[in-house]
Amino acid sequence: MDPVRALCADHDELVMRLQELEDLCVRAERGAEPPELAAALGAMIDRLREEVDVHSNKEEIGLIPVLRSHRLPEDLLETLLDEHEGVRAHVHDFAIEAGLWLSGGRSREPAWIGPARLARGLLSTHIQKENLLVFPLAERLLTAEERAEVADAFARLDGGGA
Ligand SMILES: [Fe+2]
């Protein structure tokens, strides 16, 4: 698959995951207790961390280094990388707090809702920026050789190598 289209498909998956995350936040706000959310929230912790990591790595290791040789709006790539760090930090905080809540530690208050929504907000705007600005630029700028290079990097990352 074309590597930029593959990243778009990842984004669609992530948007669905973020909606599931918001659904969990709403259920907790409405009073759902840890045992009711254990299975779904436990799965969300693992899946969100994994998907954000694999997807961010594809862009950081595969796409962004290739884009550096092209003329792009100033600071665009650095902004994207900063946003990746921000999303990873919010997802990390969410995972820690959700784990504590599920195990009955610290507090009965679902303190994971705050970082979950921060992750959702930042990742949503980041995805829109990439879909509307970065990917169209990449489609226009990348040569056939660069596309193949990016696709090879993605295949290594999807396979768990590299
Ligand atoms: Fe990104």
Residues whose N, C-alpha, C, O or C-beta is under 5 A from the ligand:
A	BS01	LIG	E59
